[in-house]
């Protein structure tokens, strides 16, 4: 199978690989709680041929009180094996919005040891726009073996974030909208205050994406600098619940910059933790 240096691949590149036994295609579509959309139902209605559905909510730690936190390595390995994905396969991830939740699955797979990983540029909309085939129905993958090993250095805890903000050892990049970051708009999760961690920088994913596609590396780096972030220095990414934070991780990968850590609990954990500082004060 042909490989490419960029973590982004085109619909045409994916179409040329269809049918390869070494290829796994994952639909990692996910929507905010307020969207009123069911990605699993939409997957059954139409997906890239041979794709399987990567359920961000289900492939998570069920013991955590937080949404879609990373599971342990054994649980992740079992989930990937059931989807027919091995750690040695070439994996392409996409979502139904273009580029929104696919980077979360990309980051999860990378964190557990997958290395030949790509994201479909423009996602399912770009695939459809290219006139490429669509398949319906449920997937029936052949079981595989995924040897999962957690890279704990890719994940930041709430203690890591608090220490980074206090000691200025890492920058915190928040992917939520400017309105949620400033406290002007409510959070999509009931009862959760909006606002931000003192010292965090706001880098909404809309600054990194245009028409469902990742912007060119020069534009990505400009967006980091405009947000007051140094892409060459340590960064911890955050968002509402750890999904779109991975868009920042993926943007840095596309720009050839060092990998940041992702704060898996993100704003949902921070804002619901007693005495965690919030600006502006709720």
N, C-alpha and C positions, 0 to 999 in steps of 0.2 A: 504494500500500500504506500502511495506517495505521502511524504510528510512535508510540512511547511514550518518555517521558523516563527511565523506569527501565531499568536494564540487565537486569532480571528480567522475564520475560513468562510469562503463564499458559498452561496447555494450551489453554484456550478461545481465547485470542488467536492462538496458532499455528494452531489448527484453522481459524480464519476466514481465514487467509492461504494455506492449502494450495492448490497449483495456480498460484500467482502465478509468472510467469517471473522475477521479481526476488527470489525467495526461495530461499535455500540452507539446508538443515537438515543439521547435522552430528552424527552420533553419535560422541562422543569418549570412549567408555567405555574404561577402563583399570583394571587391578587390580594390587595388590602382588604380587611374585613368589611369595609364600607362599599366595596365594588359590586357585591351581589352576583359574583360569577363563580361557577364551579369548574375549575380547570380539568378535573378528571372527566367530567361529562363532555367538555369540549374536546378533550383528547380522543374520546371514543367517536365523536362526530367527524373528526378529521385530523390526521397527523402525517408526518413524513413516513414513508414506507419503512417498516422495520423498527420504528421507534418504540420505546417503552416509556411509561410514565414515572418520573421521579417525583414522588410526593414529598415536598419539603416539610409539610406538617407531620406526616406519618414517619418519615425517616428522621427521627429525633428522639430525645431523651424523655420518655413518658413520666419519669419521676420528678422532673423539674416543674416548677410552677410557672415557668416562662415558655413562650411559644417557640417551637422548632429549634430548640437548643441541640447542638451536636450530640449524637448518641455515643456510646462507647464503641471501641473498635470492633468488638465481637458482633454487636448489633448492626453496625454499618456493613460489615462483611456479609452477614446473613442477608441483609436487604439487597445488597448489590448482587450477590449470588443468585437470589430469587429473580432478579431482573435480567439475568443472563450476562452480567458484566463482570469481567475479570480485571485484575489490576494491570495486566499486560496488554489489554486491548487499546485500540485507538478510540477515544470517546469524544463524541461531539454533543454538546448540550445546546438546547435552544429554548425559547419561550414564545408565547403567543402575542406578546406586546412588542417584540423587536429586540429589545435588550433591557431587561428589568430584573427578573428573578433567575435567569440562567447563570449569571456569575456566582450566585450563592451555591448552586449545585457544583459548578466548576471548582469553587474554593473548597467545598466539602470533600470532593473527590481528591483534590490535590493534598488536602490536609491529612487524608488517610492513605496516601501513597500512590495514587494514580499519577502517571507522568506524561502520557501521550494524550493531552487534553486540549480540546478546542471549544470555542463558542461560535455558533453560527451567526455571522454578521447580519443583522436585520431580522433574525429569527423566522418564525413561521410566516409573517407578512411578506418578507423578502422572498421566501421560497414560493409562496403563492404567486407573487408578482412576476416571478421568473417563469411561470407556467409549468412548474414541475409537478410530478404526480403526488396525489394525496390518497391516503389509505384511511379507512374507517374501521370501527370495531375495536375490541379489546386485544391487547398484545398477548402472545403466548410464547414467551422466550424459553430457550433451553437453559437449564440451570448451569451456573458457572461457579468458579472459585475465585473469590476476591480476598487476597491477603492484606488485611487492613492493619496499618500501624499508625497511631495518632502522632502527628507532629505537634507536640504541645506548644512549641515555640510560635506556632501560627495563630494561637488563640490568646486573647487577653481577658483577664478576669476583672471584676469591678475593683478589686484591690490594685491591680496593675494600672488601671485607668486613673484611680485616685492618686496613686504615687506619681504617675507621669505628669499629671496636672500640677501637683504640688511641687515636685522637684524639677520640672521642665526637662525630663529625660526623654520624652517622646511627645510629638504633636498629636492631638486628637482631631480627626476629620469627621464631621457629622454630615451624612448624606441626605438628611431630611430637607424638606422645603424650607425656604427662608422664612416663611410665615410660621411654621411650626417651631423652627429654631428660635425665632424672636419672641415667641409666646403669643403672637397675634392670631394664630389659627389653632383650633383644638386638635388634639391627637385623635386618631381613628379608634383608639381603644378607650371605652367609657371609663371615666374616673381618673384617667391619667393626665396630669398637668402637662402643658407644653412648656417650651423654654429650652435651655441648654446647660450643659456643664460649664462652670466658670473656666475660661481659658480655652474652650473648644473652638474650632474654626468650622464655618459652614461651607460645605462644598456640595450643593444639591446635584443629584445625578443629571438633571437637565443641563448642567454646564458641561457635562462630559459626553452627552449623547445628542445626536441630531437626526431626526426622522427615523428613530429606532436603530440607529447605527452608531458605533463608537466613533468619536471624532479622530482626526489624524493626530499622531503623537505630539506635534508642535502645538496644536490647539489644546491638547490635554495638559501639557506642561504649563501653558499660559494660564489655564483655569486654576491649577494648583497655586501658582504664584499670585494670582489675583485674589485667592482666598487666604493668602498669608501663610501658605504651606510650602515647605521646602521638600520637594519630592526625593531628594537624595538623603535626607535625614530621617530618623525613625518616626514612623507614623502608626497610630492605632486608629482603625476605622470603626465608625458607629453609625447607627441609624435608628429606626423605630424598634425593630426586633431582630436585627442581624441579617436581613435579606439584602436590602439595597446597599448596605455597607460594602458588600462584596463587589459592587460595581466600581467603587473606588480602588479596591484591590486589583480588579481586572484592568482598570485604566492604567495603573502603574505598571502592570505586566506588559500591556500593549506599548507603553512608552519606554520599556526596557529599564525600569527603575527597580530598586530593592523592594522586596515583598514586605508589606506592612503586616501587623497583627490585626485581627478582627475581634472586636469586643462583642462576644456572642450574645450577652444579655442586653446590650445596647440600652436605648432610652427607656424601654419597658422596665428593665431591672433598676436602672439608676433612679428614675423618677418615682418608683414605688418603694425605694429603700429609705427607711427613716433616717433623717438628718443628713441625707446626701444633698449637697448644695445645688441649688437651681437658680439660674438667672433667666429672666427676671423672677424674683421670688413669687411663687403662686399665692 
